[in-house]
Amino acid sequence: MTPPGNLQRPGPEAIDLGAVARLYSCSPRHAIRMADAGSIPRGFKVGSLRRWSRVAILEDIAQKQSDAGIGGRD
């Protein structure tokens, strides 16, 4: 059974390294380096896997874009 067309499924709250790398347009290894350096949220561990809060990553990207004057409306 599929949900009605006007209802959207919420995105995952925790995203993996591949999703973080795609959002920042970089390689997964570079995303790890940025997290270790504190340039992006560090994320958290689930067992041996690192995960990030989707909301925290999107807020970080929005903040970086506004600091750089990229995106948004004039």
C-alpha positions, 0 to 999 in steps of 0.5 A: 500500500502506498501513501496518498500523493499529498503525503510525503515521507520524512527523510531519515534523521541520521545520514551516512558518510556517502550522503554527507559527501554528496551534500558537501560535493566532496569525496567521502574521505574529505568529508571525514577530514572536514569532520575531524578538523571541525569544519563540519559537524562531527557526527556520532557513532552507531557501533563502528559507523559514523552518522550525522544529523541531517538537520545539523548538516543542512543547517551548516550548509545554509550557514556557510552559504549565507556567510559566503553570500550564496543562494537565497533571495536578494 
